[in-house]
Amino acid sequence: MDPQDPSSLNWSLYDLSDRLRDHGWQVPTYRMPANRQQMAIQRVVVRNGFTHDLAGMLIRDIRRHLEWFVSQPGFTPSMEGAGFHH
């Protein structure tokens, strides 16, 4: 698995968004504009009052999910997520 080659991963950012949503985090994944549409990014927007403790919880959840993906070699990545709904 080459971290520089997204096609070698067994998960996508859409999968990470879906798993984070299970715990209430809203971290959408977006495709870039037409000249870079093969690239997907995530955006985290925080409100006033977002504490250091909440940031730590988000980082722990991201790490936990990344470890889960690594432990699931048969997991098939989603190229598009189920969609982000507000």
N, C-alpha and C positions, 0 to 999 in steps of 0.2 A: 504494500500500500504506500503510494507516494503522495504525501500531503500537498505537493505542488500540483498534482494532477487530480482534479475533482472527480474525473470519471473512474478513478481507482478506489474511491471511497464507497462504503456500503450505505451511505446516508446523504441527504442533501439538506440545505438550509430550510427547505420547506418542511422536511421531517422534523428538524429541530424546533421550528415554529409550532408545529402541531403538538409536540410533546410538552413544550413550555406552556402552551395554552391549558393543558390539563391541570396545571397548578396556578392558573389565574394570570400568568404573564402574557402580555400582548406584545409580541416581538414579531412584527410582520416581515415577510421576505418579499423583495421586489426584484424584478428584472430591470437591468439598465436600459438606457435608450437604444435606438435602432443600431447604432454603430458598435455597441458593446452588449447586445441583448443576450449573449451566451453567458454573461456574468450575472449572478444573483447576489444581492446584498441584504443585510438585515439592518433595521434601524430601531434604536431604543430611544424613546423620548421619555424624559422624566419630568414630573411636576415638582413645583416648589414644595419642599417638605419631604422629598425622597431622601431617606436617611441612609447613613453608612451601613446600618444593620440590614436595610432592605437591599442595598447594593450587594452586600455579602450574600444574602439569600439568593439573589438572581445569579450571581457567579457560581455559587454552589449547585444550583439547579442546572445551569448550563453544563458544568463539569460532569455532574451525575449523568445527564443524558448523553453526553459525548462518550463517557465510559460505557454506557449501556449499548450504544451503537457499535462500539469496538467489540463488545462481547457477543454481538449478534451477527456472525458472518453470513448467515443466510438471508438477512434483511435486505429487501429490494428498495433502493432509494426512489423517492417520488420526484419526478421532474417538475411537477407543478403541485402546489399544495391544495388542500381542500378549499382554500380561500380564506381570506381574513374578513371577519364580520365584526363590526363594531356593535 
